[in-house]
Amino acid sequence: MSTLDQIGELRARMGQSIIGQEAVIERLLIGLLANGNLLVEGLPGLAKTRAIKALAKNLECQFSRIQFTPDLLPADVTGTEVYHQTAEGAEFRFEPGPIFANVVLADEINRAPAKVQSALLEAMEERQVTVAGKTHPMEPLFMVMATQNPIEQEGTYPLPEAQMDRFLMHVMITYPPVEDEVKVIRLVRSEEAAANRVHEEKSTKKKAAAIPQEAIFAARREIVDIHVSDAIERYMADLVNATRIPEAFGPELQRWIEIGASPRASLALDKCSRTHAWLKARDYVDPQDVRAIAPDVFRHRLGLSYEAQGEGVTPDQVVDEILRQVALA
């Protein structure tokens, strides 16, 4: 089985557990293969937690879930030095926190104070944690999916723009179509029935083997070799540059954008576009790959003006206008 087939199998298995959120599954895989971290936003009950659990369940990995609350401390995430009394004498040993896993779900990250958010984001960026002067590296396969709830903002600590910039993509989850919601009802009902029969079938039913981690590393090696033409590279740079000089692209963008995207946006566009092309079984990036991924890369990196916020303009509307205005050279 080829690497692409293995990733396709992982995608298919996730699709069996998550109905009506195909775009979320694809973005999760893109984040994993591009070696990045995701910020996922959506109303309660839209399968944010279920999506990351479905990924971890079908992948050969260690999964960890952190429920962020206002009383959480940085050590609760990263781990800490613990005093141990042994026959040889007393010593301090590092006890790893839940961040030391392959796939980490940071649930409702905006409910924790800034120090805890910083501890998580440092681990995401540096891929290591320093405690008591000692550096502890993360596993080679490491991905964080942080979720935040767009409602009930009382008692929350929104992430500053500079910290949000460290996420590869900001994925929005919306309600599924009615037809898919019917399938969700049937799926959960069948899962409940299967849970009641689990003891009877335990000895006869064989669980499918998890997709090995090596498939992810092999995919990353192939994605590095995806061809990006000079014209596509310039197109990605032009899209990012348009957010910095919006006055050159019409009065609307000038009114809407206050702060443009950082160079991290260019790097994210390149990584995600190559991964998107690889998932489509192509060995080159075309403009559609860039346009498909642009909203997820830009929406958390744009600083909208008060005027835009007052008019109810969303980051996605701004990105749509940028894609309409910027031409492929």
C-alpha positions in Angstrom: 0.0 0.0 0.0 1.4 3.4 -1.0 1.8 6.3 1.4 -1.1 8.1 -0.2 -3.3 5.0 0.1 -2.4 4.8 3.8 -3.4 8.4 4.4 -6.5 7.8 2.4 -7.4 4.9 4.6 -6.9 7.1 7.7 -9.2 9.7 6.1 -11.8 7.1 5.3 -11.8 5.7 8.9 -12.2 9.2 10.3 -15.1 9.8 7.9 -16.9 6.8 9.4 -16.9 8.5 12.8 -17.6 12.0 11.7 -20.5 12.8 9.4 -20.9 16.0 7.5 -17.5 17.5 8.4 -15.3 16.4 5.5 -13.6 19.8 5.3 -12.6 19.5 9.0 -11.1 16.0 8.4 -9.1 17.3 5.4 -7.8 20.3 7.5 -6.8 18.0 10.3 -4.8 15.8 7.9 -3.2 18.9 6.3 -2.2 20.1 9.7 -0.7 16.8 10.6 1.1 16.2 7.3 2.4 19.9 7.2 3.8 19.4 10.8 1.7 22.3 12.1 -0.9 23.0 14.8 -4.6 24.0 14.4 -6.9 26.4 16.1 -10.5 25.1 15.6 -13.5 27.3 16.4 -17.1 26.2 16.4 -20.3 26.1 18.4 -20.7 23.3 21.0 -21.6 19.8 19.7 -20.0 20.2 16.2 -17.6 17.3 16.6 -14.4 19.2 17.4 -13.4 16.8 20.1 -14.7 13.8 18.2 -12.6 14.7 15.2 -9.3 14.8 16.9 -10.2 11.6 18.8 -11.1 9.9 15.6 -7.6 10.8 14.2 -5.8 9.6 17.3 -7.8 6.4 17.5 -6.9 5.3 13.9 -3.3 6.5 14.1 -0.4 4.7 15.9 0.1 7.5 18.5 -0.3 8.6 22.1 -3.3 10.9 22.6 -3.8 13.5 25.4 -6.6 15.8 26.2 -6.3 19.0 28.3 -9.4 20.7 29.5 -8.5 24.4 29.9 -10.0 26.1 32.9 -9.4 29.5 34.7 -7.5 27.8 37.6 -5.1 25.8 35.4 -1.4 26.3 36.0 1.5 26.1 33.4 2.9 23.1 35.2 -0.5 21.3 34.7 0.3 21.4 31.0 4.1 21.0 30.8 4.8 18.9 33.9 7.1 19.7 36.8 9.9 18.5 39.0 8.7 16.2 41.8 10.7 15.4 44.9 11.4 11.7 45.4 12.9 10.0 48.4 15.0 6.9 47.4 17.4 4.5 49.1 20.3 6.4 47.6 18.9 9.7 48.9 16.5 12.5 47.8 16.2 13.7 44.2 14.0 15.7 41.9 12.5 13.9 38.9 10.7 15.5 36.0 7.1 14.3 35.7 5.9 15.0 32.1 2.6 16.8 31.7 -0.1 16.0 29.2 1.6 18.0 26.5 4.1 15.2 26.1 2.0 13.2 23.6 1.8 12.8 19.9 -1.7 14.2 19.4 -2.8 16.8 22.0 -6.3 18.2 22.2 -6.3 21.6 24.0 -10.0 22.0 24.7 -11.3 25.5 25.1 -7.9 27.2 25.2 -9.4 30.6 25.7 -10.7 29.6 29.1 -7.2 29.5 30.6 -5.2 32.6 31.6 -2.3 34.0 29.5 0.5 32.1 31.4 -1.0 28.7 30.6 -1.7 29.7 27.0 1.9 30.8 26.7 3.2 27.5 28.1 1.3 25.6 25.5 2.2 27.9 22.6 5.9 27.7 23.5 5.8 24.0 23.4 4.1 24.2 20.0 6.6 26.6 18.6 9.9 25.3 20.0 8.8 21.6 20.2 10.4 21.5 23.7 9.7 22.4 27.3 12.2 23.8 29.8 11.6 23.1 33.5 14.1 23.9 36.2 16.8 24.7 33.7 16.5 21.3 31.8 15.2 21.1 28.3 12.8 18.2 27.5 12.1 17.7 23.7 8.8 16.7 22.3 8.2 13.5 20.2 9.0 13.7 16.5 5.3 13.3 15.8 3.6 16.2 17.7 0.4 18.1 16.9 -1.8 20.3 18.9 -5.5 21.0 18.1 -6.7 23.8 20.2 -10.4 24.5 20.3 -12.3 27.7 21.3 -15.9 28.4 21.7 -17.2 31.6 20.0 -20.0 32.0 22.6 -20.1 32.5 26.3 -17.1 34.8 26.3 -17.5 35.8 29.9 -14.6 34.5 32.0 -12.5 33.8 28.9 -9.0 35.0 27.9 -8.9 35.5 24.1 -5.6 34.7 22.5 -3.6 37.8 21.4 -3.0 38.1 17.7 0.7 37.5 18.1 0.0 34.1 19.7 -2.7 33.1 17.2 -0.1 33.7 14.5 1.7 30.5 15.7 -1.2 28.3 14.6 -0.8 27.0 11.0 -4.5 27.3 10.3 -7.7 28.6 11.9 -10.5 26.2 11.0 -14.1 27.1 11.4 -16.7 24.4 11.9 -20.3 25.1 10.9 -23.6 23.2 11.3 -23.9 20.1 9.0 -26.7 19.9 6.4 -30.0 18.3 7.5 -29.3 15.2 5.5 -26.0 14.7 7.3 -27.6 15.3 10.7 -30.0 12.4 10.1 -26.9 10.3 9.4 -25.3 11.5 12.7 -28.4 10.3 14.6 -28.2 6.9 13.0 -24.4 6.7 13.6 -24.7 7.5 17.3 -27.6 5.0 17.6 -25.6 2.3 16.0 -22.6 3.1 18.3 -24.8 2.7 21.3 -26.1 -0.6 20.1 -22.5 -1.7 19.4 -21.5 -0.7 22.9 -24.2 -2.9 24.3 -22.8 -5.9 22.3 -19.2 -5.2 23.0 -18.7 -8.0 25.5 -20.4 -10.5 23.3 -18.2 -9.6 20.2 -14.9 -9.1 22.1 -13.5 -12.5 21.3 -14.6 -12.6 17.6 -14.2 -9.0 16.3 -10.7 -8.0 15.3 -9.8 -4.3 15.5 -8.2 -2.9 12.3 -4.6 -2.1 12.7 -3.7 1.6 13.3 -2.0 3.5 10.6 1.7 3.6 11.5 3.5 6.8 12.3 6.0 6.1 9.6 3.2 6.7 7.0 3.1 10.3 8.3 6.8 10.8 8.1 6.9 9.2 4.6 4.1 11.5 3.4 6.0 14.6 4.7 9.1 13.5 2.8 7.0 13.3 -0.4 5.3 16.6 0.2 8.7 18.3 0.4 9.3 17.3 -3.2 6.0 18.7 -4.5 6.8 21.2 -7.3 5.9 24.9 -6.8 6.5 27.0 -9.9 7.9 30.6 -9.7 4.5 32.0 -10.7 2.7 30.2 -7.8 5.4 31.3 -5.3 4.9 34.9 -6.5 1.1 34.5 -6.3 1.3 33.4 -2.6 3.7 36.3 -1.8 1.3 38.7 -3.6 -1.7 37.5 -1.6 0.2 38.1 1.7 1.5 41.4 0.5 -2.0 42.5 -0.4 -2.9 42.3 3.3 -0.1 44.8 4.1 -0.8 47.4 1.4 -4.6 47.1 1.1 -4.9 50.6 -0.3 -3.4 49.3 -3.5 -6.3 47.0 -4.0 -9.3 49.2 -3.6 -11.0 51.4 -1.0 -12.9 48.5 0.7 -9.8 46.5 1.6 -8.2 49.8 2.8 -11.1 50.4 5.1 -11.2 46.8 6.4 -7.6 45.8 7.1 -5.7 47.5 9.9 -2.9 44.9 10.3 -1.6 42.6 7.6 -0.3 39.0 7.8 3.2 38.1 8.9 5.7 36.1 6.9 4.4 33.0 8.8 1.3 33.3 6.5 3.6 32.9 3.4 5.2 29.8 4.9 1.8 28.4 5.9 0.4 29.0 2.4 3.4 27.1 0.9 3.2 24.2 3.3 -0.6 23.8 3.2 -0.8 24.2 -0.6 1.8 21.5 -1.2 0.0 19.2 1.2 -3.4 19.9 -0.4 -1.9 19.1 -3.8 -0.4 15.9 -2.5 -3.7 14.8 -1.1 -5.2 15.4 -4.5 -2.5 13.0 -5.9 -0.7 15.7 -7.8 3.0 16.4 -7.8 2.7 20.1 -8.4 0.7 23.0 -6.8 -1.8 24.8 -8.9 -3.7 28.1 -8.0 -6.7 26.2 -6.8 -4.7 24.6 -4.0 -3.7 28.1 -2.8 -7.2 29.5 -3.0 -8.7 26.5 -1.2 -6.4 26.8 1.8 -6.1 30.7 1.9 -9.1 31.4 4.2 -7.8 28.9 6.9 -4.3 30.5 6.7 -5.4 34.1 6.7 -8.5 34.4 9.0 -6.6 34.5 12.3 -3.7 36.6 10.9 -5.7 39.7 9.8 -6.3 42.6 12.1 -9.6 44.1 11.0 -10.3 47.8 11.6 -13.0 49.0 14.0 -14.9 50.1 10.9 -15.0 46.6 9.5 -16.0 45.1 12.8 -18.7 47.7 13.2 -20.1 46.8 9.7 -20.0 43.1 10.6 -17.4 42.3 8.0 -15.8 38.8 8.6 -12.2 37.8 7.9 -13.5 35.4 5.3 -15.2 38.2 3.4 -11.9 40.1 3.4 -10.0 37.0 2.2 -12.6 36.5 -0.6 -12.0 40.1 -1.7 -8.2 39.6 -1.7 -8.5 36.5 -3.8 -10.8 38.4 -6.2 -8.4 41.4 -6.5 -5.0 39.6 -6.6 -4.3 38.1 -10.0 -1.9 35.2 -10.8 1.1 36.8 -12.7 
